């Protein structure tokens, strides 16, 4: 009997995993169709936006301000692409639940899958942008290191968990406080300039280095920069990024779990 019970439980878990996998794939396909509906350039916009920003910042800071950073354009690309994932998730999280009101009201499913599909959508776009980063690396006589084999999946996992927590927190809170959308926009812009993307972490005055650890996204962005630009990860920043990822997952999961029962009447 114990063997039969174990087998039945295993079968149930297998069916649940297949269900979740299929649901995520359907939601991902929906996200792609909605995102690029009636667009001429499609996915190219996801690469073009950080490219244009990198060129603008590179022109301004290396030509006019004369910022002394070797291979500055590559440094910008190393930070702008992962930051685009962060900013797109923060902005998109405002509508992860609101824009799927009809699904939430009419279909029974795990609502957090909407957030996960949105985060995975951004993750796919980020992975597809890696050849652009590699192209800039080759231009500056750099090349991917062997540590990419474990470092890239590790950082992807950390960022997926972090962004899912952020998405759950913002998406849930925005259902009850609609002003949050404007506040998120301001905070993302502020955090962009508090994160060493257009400047290096070494340029931060000693008395303000604590901001690198207090900023929830700074350590993660620095890790991507260390990997793409310097070729190795800094353990302190990696540990900080993992800690923030766990904190966001816990905070977002708790807020979502407390309020999910009201979603159908609020959206």
GITAKA-V771368 format. One record per backbone hydrogen bond with DSSP energy under -1.0 kcal/mol. CO is the residue of the C=O (numbers start at 1). NH is the residue of the N-H. E is the energy in kcal/mol with one decimal. If there is no record, write none. Layout:
# GITAKA-V771368
CO/NH/E
CO/NH/E
This chain:
# GITAKA-V771368
1/5/-2.6
2/6/-2.3
3/7/-2.4
4/8/-2.6
5/9/-2.4
6/10/-2.3
7/11/-2.4
8/12/-2.2
9/13/-2.3
10/14/-2.2
11/15/-2.4
12/16/-2.2
13/17/-2.4
14/18/-2.3
15/19/-2.3
16/20/-2.7
17/21/-2.6
18/22/-2.6
19/23/-2.4
20/24/-2.6
21/25/-2.2
22/26/-2.3
23/27/-2.6
24/28/-2.6
25/29/-2.3
26/30/-2.1
27/31/-2.4
28/32/-2.3
29/33/-2.2
30/34/-2.5
31/35/-2.5
32/36/-2.0
36/39/-1.4
41/44/-1.8
42/45/-1.7
43/46/-1.7
44/48/-2.8
45/49/-2.0
47/51/-1.6
48/52/-2.8
49/53/-2.2
50/54/-2.6
51/55/-2.2
52/56/-2.4
53/57/-2.9
54/58/-2.5
55/59/-2.4
56/60/-2.5
57/61/-3.0
58/62/-1.9
59/63/-1.3
60/65/-2.4
61/67/-4.2
67/69/-1.7
71/75/-1.9
72/76/-2.4
73/77/-2.3
74/78/-2.3
76/80/-3.0
77/81/-1.7
79/83/-1.7
80/84/-2.3
81/85/-1.3
82/86/-1.7
83/87/-3.1
84/88/-2.7
85/89/-1.9
86/90/-2.4
87/91/-2.6
88/92/-2.8
89/93/-2.2
92/95/-1.7
95/99/-2.1
98/101/-1.2
100/104/-2.3
101/105/-2.3
102/106/-1.7
103/107/-2.7
110/113/-1.8
111/114/-1.8
112/116/-2.3
113/117/-2.4
114/118/-1.6
115/119/-2.5
116/120/-2.7
117/121/-1.9
118/122/-1.7
119/123/-2.2
120/124/-2.5
121/125/-1.8
122/126/-2.2
123/127/-2.6
124/128/-2.3
127/130/-1.2
129/132/-1.0
129/133/-1.4
130/134/-2.8
131/135/-2.2
132/136/-1.9
133/137/-2.3
134/138/-2.7
135/139/-1.8
136/140/-1.7
137/142/-3.4
138/141/-1.6
145/148/-1.6
146/149/-1.8
147/151/-3.0
148/152/-1.6
150/154/-1.7
151/155/-2.8
152/156/-2.5
153/157/-2.5
154/158/-2.4
155/159/-2.6
156/160/-2.6
157/161/-2.3
158/162/-2.4
159/163/-3.0
160/164/-2.0
161/165/-2.0
162/166/-2.5
163/167/-2.9
164/168/-2.4
165/169/-2.2
166/170/-2.9
167/171/-2.6
168/172/-2.0
169/173/-2.3
170/174/-2.4
173/177/-2.3
177/180/-1.9
178/181/-1.0
179/183/-1.7
180/184/-3.0
181/185/-1.6
182/186/-1.8
183/187/-2.5
184/188/-2.7
185/189/-1.7
186/190/-2.2
187/191/-3.0
188/192/-1.8
189/193/-1.3
190/194/-1.2
195/197/-2.2
200/203/-1.4
201/204/-1.3
205/208/-2.5
206/209/-1.0
208/211/-1.8
209/212/-1.5
210/214/-2.0
211/215/-2.5
217/221/-2.2
218/222/-2.7
219/223/-1.9
220/224/-1.9
221/225/-2.4
222/226/-3.0
223/227/-2.1
224/228/-2.8
225/229/-2.9
225/230/-1.1
226/231/-1.7
226/232/-1.4
234/238/-2.4
235/239/-2.7
236/240/-2.0
237/241/-2.6
238/242/-2.2
239/243/-2.2
240/244/-2.5
241/245/-2.2
242/246/-2.3
243/247/-2.3
244/248/-2.7
245/249/-2.3
246/250/-2.3
247/251/-2.8
248/252/-3.1
249/253/-2.2
250/254/-2.2
251/255/-2.3
252/256/-2.3
253/257/-2.5
254/258/-1.9
255/259/-1.2
256/260/-2.1
259/262/-1.9
260/263/-1.4
262/266/-1.2
263/267/-2.5
